[in-house]
Amino acid sequence: MAQLDNFLIQLFHEGNCLEMYRVFGAHFEELDGQKGVRFTVYAPNARSVQVVGDFNQWNGENHYMEKYTDGGIYTLFIPKIKQYDTYKYRIETPNGSWVDRADPYAFFSELRPGTASKVYKIDGFRWADKRWLNKRTKNFDRVLNIYEANIGSWKMKKDFTDEEDGEYYSYEEMIDQIIPYVVENGFSHIELMPLTEFPFDGSWGYQATGYFSATSRYGNPKQLMAFINACHKNNIGVIMDFVPAHFVKDGHGLHQFDGGFVYEYPDINLRYTEWDSCYFDLGREEVRSFLMSSVHFWANYFHVDGIRFDAISNLIYWKGNKERGVNDGAIEFMKRMNSHMNGLFPGVMLIAEDSTDYPNVTTAPQSGGLGFDYKWDLGWMNDTLAYFKKDPIYRQYPDVHNKLTFSMMYFYRENYILPFSHDEVVHSKGTILDKMWGNNDQKFAQCKSLYLYMMTHPGKKLNFMGNELAEYKEWDEKKALGWVLLKFPQHDSFHRYFHDLNHLILKHPALYQYDYYPEGFEWLVVDDMKQSVFAYARYAPDGEVLVCVMNFVGNTHHGYRIPVPVAGTYKEIINTDTDYYTGSNFTNKRAIKSQKIHAVNKENSILVDIAPFSSMIFELKRK
């Protein structure tokens, strides 16, 4: 009889195992002098289980698995199995029918439309990122400027068409493609849309089947390790999207895995999502161990620096609906997962994509919170984009004006990330540029001001690929980004502006060190509704002071008086209206000495020139 790790199995059934991938799945081993693979699977409702694959011509009559325990675990050692051999579990269900399922713990999978698992030796990659791992933190007082990317469609060898498939770059080929670009453009991290294996390209990875299997679309797992290793060598962190709420219903996957409900809710009223997928039963201990083990696996084997958890609102509330009440089982799962991960991987960021007002998402579990490190500020995103869609004539009214000021009323309750993600540039919503009010020139001017506002607002930042190109075309996973746009002056200058703004953040601690401390931000002009001018100061622990000024309507101001917190000389360090960014060059070319003239609630002030729809940053040069 096989001897498995009984301690991990006990933790698995208790819902406290983060390393169940060491037991389940396909593992190379030697038994009685023969080399082969041990297959182990959890199928508590099965009558019997076979292993089928290339090696037995998909006939499992001679490869029935042994029932290891009464807890539904089956195992079998098969000699002479090779790397990349395909396999599935053939399961006899409680009603006597047979179903073929991919291995939930497989380390590799067939390229779609194939659905079989592949034997793969996950150990043995030679990492060279120890220095990076030793210095990484949660980045609360560091730059966290995230470039969200779909690795398949950032650039493509050939776009998909109605007639034929496209061709992707591999994980390794992307090392020389996207990493130099991210470094050059001043981002700190790449966030990869889900790479857990998924059957349908159009789901973008958000309906997965293989929670331990890096998608084979772009190569094998060690090639992905090589990509992440190269990111770390270039001082770029890697965040991976992860979907803990639901999984795809496809017949080879987790849905009714052994004829019963192993991963999903038995109650049909709780089981299915709005996306025609299945909710994980997060009150079930074995499901908790499955998902926590997956999170641990990506941090342990792939050295990811952060995990962004999708659709957390659908975990907090039943079906994401506050009126249905809190899902206590899912709440306990999140607290438990985050507690374990923070203890085991103190430098890995845990990020919640949560649209609810549920409190204490980024508070530690021992203090009554869910234990995430960051939460996406989707309220800020919605309010900000709604503001810029409005005709400027309406921006003077309180219900519009306050959309840009409201975020600072609640901002210090959580550790927020400000996101303009892929969700904002799909499904006919229009791109970020296209959401701006006005004609083409006005859109570009406002979009530059929007980004200055975003990048100087407290909180960490995330932008989806293509935002920096000022795309008019919505993202399409079948086509590469519109790199040809850089041939056009307005798009090229916008790209340069985005680059310069990112590098400005890197140089100025006031824009990141005090993001989550009230002493790092102060409104200077907040109530000028008639003219839609805003100003605020950002502060750093070393005494650095930046004054940010924004004009969100088409008025020109010669000598607008801005209150300043400290007497001194203020030098303009970026202006969206400079001719370098295809503006009119109505800028403040000389440093401005403050005057002891009272403005709003400050004793000192400066007079600045402001172009229509322009924004600028001044740096204090002390007397």
Buried (B, 14 or more C-beta within 10 A) or exposed (E): EBEBBEEBBEBBBEBBBBBBBBBBBBBBEEEEEEEBBBBBBBBBBBBBBBBBBBBBEBEBEEBBBEBBEEEBBBBBBBEEBEEEBBBBBBBBBEEEEEBBBBBBBBBBBBEBEBBBBBBBBBEEBEEEBEEBBEEBEBBBBBBBBBBBBBBBBBBBEEBBEEEEEBEBBBBBBBBEEBBEBBBEBBBBBBBBBBBBBBBBBEBBBBBBBBBBBBBBBBBBBBBBBBBBBBBBBEEBBBBBBBBBBBBBBBEBBBBBBBBBBBBBBEEEEBBBBEBEBBBBBBBBBBBBBBBBBBBBBBBBBBBBBBBBBBBBBBBBBBBBEEEEEEBEBBBBBBBBBBBBBBEBBEBBBBBBBBBBEBEBBBBBBEEEBBBBBBBBBBBBBEBBBEBBEBEBEEBBEEEBBBBBBBBBEEBBBBBBBBBBBBBBBBEEEBBBBBBBBBEEEBBBBBBBBBBBBBBBBBBBBBBBBBBBBBBBBBBBBBBBBBEEBBEEEBBBBBBBBBBBBBEBBBEBBBBBBBBBBEEBBBBBBBEBBEBBBBBBBBBBEEEBBBBBBBBBBBBEBEEBBBBBBBBBBBBBBBBBBBEEBBBEEBBBEEBBBBBEEEBBEBBBBBBBBBBBBBBBBBBBEEE
